[in-house]
């Protein structure tokens, strides 16, 4: 079929059906696709289609959205394309906003507009609608296939498949769970199908004292993939036997399994009926700390820090337990090596641990507390600076004769003056001033000026 239709006047116009079918816009038909303008179906509103495809992560499928569909202003596909007198096409809302700001030029070419009329580009709109309609139809077909397959896997695991069979066991059960996990992680909408097939109760029942780690790790991965968990499901997961299995996998599983176990525990901690003593387990705390120390996997470090931070916030008695596993020294030593986004959670944990006597003693006894805390002043964020100052204040007040000179040796005075002169909040400046006074009490004026590196300036 020709891609252009001849006009009586001798010109040519692009034939939309031919353009799509011949693939010049990168979206040819597939077997089973309805033709453009299928009269038996009501067209889905274009913006709704785009939003649903974006939410599912399938905005263009395997193909890139054609550049001609993209608005030069927002760099997003157009829904209501209009053309300026310069021949450039934009999304109506975007170009209207441009003109409303008083601009009288074309945003792309910067040509002066001799006419500010916006002419609807009906042909391009039809092309956009047709391209996304085909993509939307294929997406819906794939989703139905994925949902059906997920339901079949759940029924097979439950033993409710038709024809009726025994529930899958052994390696067959592991293989089915692995496939179900892949579907749930790749397609968010599948999680709803799992819940509708009573998959949540199935997955919850699979976790127990006699569950192998291969089965448990897959079940936990599905539970944290976005499957909706109601209060009953969370209550069932908080049973001691199930928590014990999760803690075992946190200590002995692969890195991905450990991260999923941490995420599941945090989900349970958000439930209103959560019992704080559930996390008062040395094994759980040690497993979380072991995950934080594994610097090869930044996702694991972040997950472990978030869990420890949450535990410190909801269960104060657990702080002494965290100190007892050597967390203070380990976190202090890790501070210079942590990614920027992990520094603040680590300092939050140390700040919480400093609220118990054992934590303050551990901070004082750690040789890297002062230099690592001084290094963080005015480095990451104001919150980090405040936490680092709190650590230094705790240590310097406990043993000022030893700590104050040591802090000045690593440049604390200059950093404190920088904080005082910065745009930080008044509370932070006050804290810096008090710490500076504490340091000056335990050294001579000459030494203090030298440590501040101000001797040349004063001379």
Secondary structure, 3 states (H helix, E strand, C coil): CCCEEECCCCCEEECHHHHHHCCCCCCCCCCCCCCCCCCCCCCCCHHHHHHHHHHCCCCCCCCCCCHHHECCCCCCECCCEEECCCCCEEEHHHHHHHHHCCCCECCCCCCECCCCCCEECHHHHHHHHHHHHHHHHHHHHHHHHHHHHHHHHHHHHHCCCCCCCCCCCHHHHHHHHHHHHHHHHHCCCHHHHHHHCCHHHHHHHHCCCCCCHHHHHHHHHHHCCCCCCCHHHHHHHCCHHHHHHHHHHHHHCCHHHHHHHHHHHHHHHCCCCCCHHHHCCHHHHHHHHHHHHCCCCHHHHHHHHHHHHHHHHHCCHHHHHHHHCCHHHHHHHHHHHCCHHHHHHHHHHHHHHCCCHHHHHHHHHCCCHHHHHHHHCCCCCHHHHHHHHHHHHHHHHHCHHHHHHHHHHCCHHHHHHHHHHCCCCHHHHHHHHHHHHHHHHCCCHHHHHHHHCCHHHHC
